[in-house]
Amino acid sequence: MEQDSDFREQLNRIEAAALSQKNVFTFDEACKFTGLSRSKMYKHTSLNTVPFSKPFGKLVYFDRTELEKWMLQNPICTSNEIETQAQKYCMSNRKIGKGLKR
C-alpha cells in the first residue's frame, strides 16, 4: 500500500517536471497548468475567452506564455498602490476655490 502511494507521488513529480518544460499544451495539460476543471476550460474555449489554437480543426492547443498572460490579465492593486493613485489624482485635479488667492 505504501509503495503504491510512493509510486504515485513519484509519478506526479515526474509529470509536473515534464509539464514545466513544455511550451505547447494539450487541452488536459492546459487544465493541469491553470488548475481549471475540464468543463471550465471548455467553457472558456467555446466563448473564446482563453487564447488557443486549432491547427487541424479538431484538437486544441495552448501556448504557455499566452496562458500565463491570460491568467495574469486582471491584476488587483495593493492598498499602497491605490493610496498612491488617489494622492496623484487629488494633486493633479486640485481646484482653487472662488475668491481664494494663491
C-alpha positions in Angstrom: 0.0 0.0 0.0 2.8 2.4 1.0 4.8 1.5 -2.1 1.8 2.4 -4.3 1.5 5.9 -2.8 5.2 6.4 -3.1 5.0 5.4 -6.8 2.1 7.7 -7.4 3.9 10.6 -5.7 7.0 10.0 -7.9 4.8 9.8 -11.0 3.1 13.1 -10.1 6.5 14.8 -9.6 7.7 13.4 -13.0 4.6 14.7 -14.7 4.9 18.1 -13.1 8.6 18.3 -14.2 7.7 17.3 -17.8 4.9 19.9 -17.9 7.2 22.7 -16.7 9.4 22.1 -19.7 6.7 22.3 -22.4 5.8 25.4 -24.4 2.7 24.0 -26.1 0.0 22.2 -24.1 -2.8 19.9 -25.0 -6.3 20.5 -23.5 -5.7 18.3 -20.5 -2.2 19.7 -19.9 -3.6 23.3 -20.0 -6.2 22.3 -17.4 -3.5 21.0 -15.1 -1.3 24.0 -15.7 -4.1 26.5 -15.0 -5.8 24.5 -12.3 -9.1 24.8 -14.1 -11.5 21.9 -14.5 -12.1 20.4 -17.9 -15.7 21.9 -18.0 -14.4 25.3 -17.1 -11.7 25.3 -19.7 -14.1 24.0 -22.3 -16.4 26.9 -21.4 -13.5 29.4 -21.9 -12.6 27.9 -25.3 -16.2 27.8 -26.5 -16.6 31.5 -25.5 -13.1 32.4 -27.0 -12.1 34.0 -23.7 -8.8 32.0 -23.5 -6.2 32.1 -26.3 -5.9 28.7 -28.1 -5.1 27.2 -31.5 -6.9 24.5 -33.5 -4.3 23.8 -36.3 -6.1 20.8 -37.7 -9.7 21.8 -36.9 -10.2 19.3 -34.0 -7.5 19.2 -31.4 -7.0 22.2 -29.2 -3.5 23.5 -28.2 -2.4 26.3 -25.9 0.7 28.4 -25.9 2.3 28.5 -22.4 3.2 32.2 -22.5 -0.2 33.2 -23.7 -1.9 31.1 -21.0 0.4 32.9 -18.4 -0.6 36.3 -19.8 -4.2 35.3 -19.7 -4.0 34.1 -16.1 -2.4 37.4 -15.0 -4.6 39.7 -17.1 -6.6 41.3 -14.3 -4.1 42.4 -11.5 -5.5 43.8 -8.3 -3.8 46.8 -6.9 -2.5 46.7 -3.3 -3.7 49.2 -0.7 -0.5 51.2 -1.1 -0.9 51.4 -4.9 -4.5 52.6 -4.5 -3.4 55.3 -2.0 -0.6 56.5 -4.3 -3.0 56.7 -7.2 -5.5 58.6 -5.1 -2.9 61.1 -4.0 -1.7 61.7 -7.6 -5.3 62.2 -8.7 -6.0 64.7 -5.9 -2.8 66.6 -6.6 -3.4 66.8 -10.3 -7.1 67.8 -10.0 -6.9 70.4 -7.3 -9.1 73.3 -7.8 -8.7 76.7 -6.3 -12.0 77.9 -4.8 -13.6 81.2 -5.9 -12.2 84.2 -4.1 -9.1 82.4 -2.9 -5.7 83.6 -3.9 -2.7 81.6 -4.4 
